[in-house]
Amino acid sequence: MRIVSLLPSATEIVCALGLRDQLVAITHECDYPAGLGGIPVVTSSVLSGPASSPEIDRHIRELVHEGSSIYRLDAERLQSLKPDLILTQELCDVCAVSYPIVEDAARRLDGPARIVSLEPQSLEDVFKNISMIGRLADRAAAASKLVGELSDRVARLRVQLGGRSPRPVLCLEWIEPPFNAGHWTPGLVELAGGKDPLGKPGAPAVPLSWDSVFSSETEVVVVMACGLRLDRSLAEAARLSTRLGGRQLWVVDGNAYFSRPGPRLVDSIEIMAAILHPEAMGRPSFQVARRLA
């Protein structure tokens, strides 16, 4: 099967199922696992160069207001690759190439290609997506094994937490302006022994006022900026450290973990549990999470 992945999370799922050799195209943001070099890239971003979080937010809002896409898709190259299966999403136009663009490009293909839109709202939905991709690519047994291993890790973590009381934590998916955590993230927080009073499970993240951030009854603030690696998020979050009234401020790699609904969401739960309950879990790795205050 010739698979095109238009999502970093889908690329991770495909590779975790042992299908790396069937990937004929990926996105410019597909950076995990190692060994993706040489696979054709069929997307690019219209955002140019490094920018601050307010500048990125302003540019994205302008593009959305104009009805423009944040990403380009190389339809001609896609056509030349003759895919059998295209993995994409309709959940968020900011996170990947928009579905209408993918659909339009697929109409130009010479042969029939199946477009599958992944729309996870929870960790359980991610497990279902893994199983579905496994069935479509004749890797049902591998998918069942992977889901079982991931579920076992979550179960072991819950035992390790030992019924500790949930700690109140505010998760921010963007910094300026601040956005709450939506979709699957509040569920991850709950599994990690936390409770996010401003999180919206199964719903998109929305902007918050700084008053609501500072007045929230939370002990911990975790910045998990969507699409930003740890170093970028640290630079953006540094100015918050003196404004949180004694709360702990943590920064995590949102791009690699919390924002990417693939197998590493279980890693995300483990990272959050280590932040909230270090006495049970140990401190999180310096490579994936840093405390600023």
N, C-alpha and C positions, 0 to 999 in steps of 0.2 A: 504494500500500500504506500502511496505517495502522499505524505502529510504536510500541510502547511499550518504552522502555528502562528497566529497573529496576537498571541498573548504570552508574556513571559511565564505566567503560571501554567499555561497549557504545555509550554515547552518543557517545564520541569516534570509535569505529569507524564508526558510522552517518554521522556528519558528514563524516569523512574520505572516505567513499564518495560524497559529494554528495547525501545523503538527508536533510539537515536539514529540508526542507519536508515530509517524510513522518513526522516525529516528532510524535505526538499527545500523548505524556506522557513525563515523565522523573522522576528522583528529586530530593529536596531537596539531594543532594550533587553533582549534575551541574553543574559550574562551568566546564567547558571543552568546546569552544572558546567564544569570545565569541559573543554573539548568540543565546543560548538563552532570553533573556527573552521571556515571553509564552507559552511552552509550558507546559501544565498540569503541576503537580507532584502526584504521587499517593502520595508516601511522607513520613514524618516520623520523628524519633527519639524514643524514650521518655527518653533521657538529657537532663536539663535543665541548661542553663547551662554555663559553663566549669568544668572540674575538673582536678585534677592527675592524672598517669598512675596513681598508686596508687588514687585514688578511682574513676577510670573502670574500672580492672581489677576492683576490688571490686564495683562496681555490675553490670558485665557478668557476673561469676561468679554473683552472686545471681540474676540474671534467668535465666541458663542453667540453674542448679540448680533453679529453680522451673518450668522448661519454658516460660518466657515469651520472646517475641520482643523484640529490641532495637529493632525498627522497626515502624511502623504502615503499613498499606496501605489507601488509601481505595478500597474495593471498589466503592462506589456510583459514584464519579467514573470509575473505570476502566470500569465497565459503560457509562456514558453516552458514552464515547469510541469505543466499537465498534472495538477494535483487530483487525487481521488477524494481527499478529505481536507476541509478547511475548518480550523478551530478558531472561533472568534467570540465576541460578546456584544450584548446590547445594554449592559448594565450601566455603563458610564462612558460618555463621549470624551471625557478628559483622560481616561485611562488607556484607551486603545483606539485604533481606527474604528470609526463609526460603522455600524452595521449596514446602512444604506450604501456606503462606499464599497464595502466588501461584496454586497449583493450585486451591485452594478458591475463590478469587475468580474464576478463569477459568470455573468451572462455572456461574457466575451470568450469564455473558455471553449475550446473545440469539443471536448467531451464532457460528460456529466460529472460534476463534482458535488459532493455532499457538504453543505455548510451546517455546522453545528455551533449553536450559540450557547455558551456557558454562562449561567446566571446564578451563581451561588449567593445565598443570603445567610448561610450558616456553615459551620464545620461539617455538619452532616450532609449538606448539599455538595460540598467539595468531595466528600467520600463518594457520593452518588455520581459525580462527574468522573471521578477516577474509574469507577465501575463501568460507566457508559463508554468511555474512551477505550477501555479494555475490551468490551464487547465488540465495538466497531472495528477494532484493529486486530481481532482474534488473539487477544491477550487477557481473556477473562480470568484465567487462573492466576496470572501475575497480578492483576488488579485486586482480586480477592485477597491475595497474600499481602499486598501493600496496605490495603485498608485495614486488614487484621493487625498488622504490625503497628500502624499508626494509632489504632484504637487501643491496643495494649499499652502503648506509651502513655496515653491520656489516663487510662485506668490506673497505671502504676503511680502516676503523678498525684492523682486524687487520693490514693492510699497514703502516699508520702505526706500530703498536707494534713491528713489525720483529722478532718472535720474542723479545722481552724475557722474562726469567724471571718467573714469577708471583710477586707479592708477597703474603705472608700478611696477610689482613684479616678482622676480625671484624665482621659486620653484625648490628645489633640492630634488630628490628622493633618492639620496645617497650622502655621504659626501666625502669619500676618496677612489677612485676618485670621483669628482662631476659628477652627472648625472642630466640631465634636467628632466622636467616632461612631460610625454607622455600620450597616450590613452585618458581617460576621464578627466584628471586633468585640462588641459587648458580650457576646457569648464566650469568646476566648477568655476575656477578663474574668467572667464568672467561673469558668473551669479552672482558672489559675488562682482562685481564692480571693477575688476582688469583686467590687460592685462599682460601676460607673454611673453616677446619678444623672449625668447629662448625655449618656450614650443612647443611641436609638437603634436597637436590634432590628435587622431586616429593612432598614430605611437608609437612604443616602445621608452622608454627612452634610451638615448645614452650618452656616456661620454662627458664631456665638458673639455676644457682647463681652468686652473685657470685664464688665461689672459682674456678669454671670460666672465668669471664670474665677474671679477673685473672691466672690461670695459663696462659691460652692463648698459644701461640707465635705471636703476631701482632705486626706492626709498626704497624698502623693499625686503629682502631675507627671504624666509620661508623654513626651513628644515623640510621635511616630509619623513624621511628615511623609505623606504619600509621594512616592517617586524620588525622594531625596535619600542619599546614602548617609551613613552615620556622620562623616566629617562635615558635610553640608548642613545637616540638621544641628550639629553641635554649634556651628558658627551662628546659625539663625536663632537658636534657643538661648544663647549665652546671656542676652539682655534681660531674659525673664528671671534670672536667678535671684535678683534683689527685690522682686515685686510680688513674691508668692506668700509672704507672711508666715514664714517658718515651715511651709510644706517642702517635702522632698521634691526635687526636680530631677527626673531621669530623661535621657535621650536614647532612643533605640534606632536601629536601622530599619525604618519603615519600608524602604524600597525592597529590601531582601526578604523581609519577614511579614509583618502585619498587613501590608497593603497587597500582598501577592497570594491569592487564594489557591495554593497548591499544597504539596506535602509539607512544606516548611511552616504551615500554620501551626503544626504541632510543636515545632521549635519555638514558635512565638508564644505559645502557652507556657512552655518551660521557662522562657526568658521572663515573662510577666510574673510567674510564680516565684522566681528567684528574686525579683525586685520587691514583691509584696511580702514574701515569707522567707527571708534568707536564713532564719534559724532552722527551717525545715529543708530548704533546697540548696543552701549555699549561695554565694554571691554569683550574679551573672557574669559571663565572660566579658572582659574589657573590650574584646573585639566586636561585640554586638550591642552593648549597653554601657552608658557612662552616667554617673551621678554628678550633677552640677551644683546642687545645693542640698 
